[in-house]
Amino acid sequence: MLNEEVRKIMSKDPVVVHPDDLVHEVSEMMTRKRIQQIPVVENGKLEGLITSYDLWKMSIQHPEGSKNKVKDVMTKNVLVIAPKDKVGTAAELFIDKRFKTLPVVNLNNELKGVITAFDVIKYVFKKEYPNPILYKEVLID
């Protein structure tokens, strides 16, 4: 079950932002779309990840920071996973490092998608319970 490749369950067209995007606009987008982590991409290549935690830190350290750019506050040293890596590897990383989102990149650091802890939970749940009752509308693709 966890030996499937990440590319089988990852989100292939994630929301992304550019390093020069304004933080306050990204924050509004995160709130509107209910997203906590967004890959930062320039010319198809992963530059980092901006998280709700990054925004929270910035708001405390720079309360006047409405003109800050994503590149000023994003996390640059991001753990990534490859499309052919196993879902079990992603699960281990989520458990060990307490991440919620892993960018999926190829050998050229081009973003191919993202996998979240919820993607793994949903995948395992659907394998065990193919016909959910309580959360059918949430789990069925």
C-alpha positions in Angstrom: 0.0 0.0 0.0 2.7 2.5 0.9 4.9 1.2 -1.9 3.0 3.2 -4.5 5.0 6.1 -6.1 4.3 9.6 -4.8 3.3 10.7 -8.3 0.3 8.5 -8.2 -1.3 10.5 -5.3 0.4 13.9 -5.4 -1.4 17.1 -6.4 -0.1 17.7 -9.9 -1.2 21.3 -10.3 -0.6 23.0 -6.9 -1.1 26.7 -6.2 2.3 28.4 -6.5 3.6 31.9 -5.9 6.6 33.8 -7.2 9.4 35.1 -5.0 8.5 38.7 -5.9 4.9 38.4 -4.9 3.8 40.6 -2.0 3.3 38.8 1.3 0.0 40.4 2.1 -1.5 39.2 -1.2 -0.2 35.7 -0.6 -1.6 35.8 3.0 -5.0 36.8 1.6 -4.8 34.0 -0.9 -3.8 31.4 1.7 -6.8 32.5 3.8 -9.2 32.5 0.9 -8.1 29.1 -0.4 -7.5 27.6 3.1 -3.9 26.6 2.3 -1.1 26.6 4.9 1.9 26.0 2.6 2.6 27.2 -0.9 5.6 26.4 -3.1 7.6 29.4 -4.3 8.5 28.9 -8.0 10.5 30.9 -10.5 10.8 29.7 -14.1 9.4 26.3 -13.1 12.1 25.7 -10.4 11.4 25.4 -6.7 12.9 28.3 -4.8 11.3 27.6 -1.4 8.0 27.3 0.5 6.0 30.0 2.2 4.0 28.8 5.2 1.4 30.2 7.5 4.2 30.0 10.2 6.5 32.1 8.0 3.7 34.7 7.8 3.1 34.6 11.5 6.8 35.1 12.3 7.0 38.0 9.8 3.9 39.7 11.4 5.6 39.6 14.8 9.1 40.6 13.7 7.9 43.2 11.2 4.4 44.4 12.0 4.7 47.1 9.3 5.7 44.5 6.7 2.8 44.8 4.2 5.3 45.5 1.4 7.5 42.5 2.1 8.0 40.1 -0.7 7.7 36.3 -0.5 11.5 35.9 -1.0 12.0 37.9 2.2 10.1 35.5 4.5 9.9 32.2 2.7 11.6 29.0 3.9 14.5 28.4 1.5 15.9 25.2 2.8 13.0 22.9 1.9 12.9 19.1 2.1 11.7 17.7 -1.2 10.7 14.3 -2.5 10.9 12.8 -6.1 7.9 11.6 -8.1 9.2 8.0 -8.0 9.8 8.0 -4.2 7.4 5.9 -2.3 4.3 7.1 -0.4 5.8 5.4 2.7 8.8 7.6 2.4 6.6 10.7 2.4 4.7 9.3 5.4 8.0 8.7 7.3 9.1 12.3 6.5 5.7 13.7 7.7 6.1 11.7 11.0 9.8 12.3 11.6 10.1 16.0 10.6 6.5 17.1 11.3 6.1 18.6 7.9 2.6 18.9 6.3 3.6 19.5 2.7 6.5 18.2 0.6 7.2 19.6 -2.8 7.7 17.0 -5.5 10.6 17.9 -7.8 12.5 16.2 -10.6 16.3 16.0 -10.8 16.4 19.6 -12.2 14.5 20.9 -9.2 11.4 21.6 -11.4 8.2 21.4 -9.3 6.0 18.5 -10.5 3.5 18.7 -7.7 3.1 18.5 -3.9 2.1 15.8 -1.5 0.5 16.5 1.8 0.0 14.5 5.0 -3.7 14.6 4.1 -3.0 13.1 0.7 -1.3 10.1 2.5 -4.1 9.8 5.0 -6.8 9.9 2.3 -4.9 7.3 0.2 -4.6 4.9 3.1 -8.1 5.4 4.2 -9.6 4.9 0.7 -7.6 1.6 0.4 -9.1 0.3 3.6 -12.6 1.9 3.2 -13.3 2.3 -0.5 -16.9 3.4 0.2 -16.8 5.9 3.0 -20.0 6.9 4.6 -19.4 9.9 6.7 -17.0 11.9 4.6 -17.9 10.6 1.1 -18.1 14.1 -0.5 -14.7 15.0 0.9 -12.9 11.9 0.0 -14.2 11.0 -3.4 -12.2 12.6 -6.2 
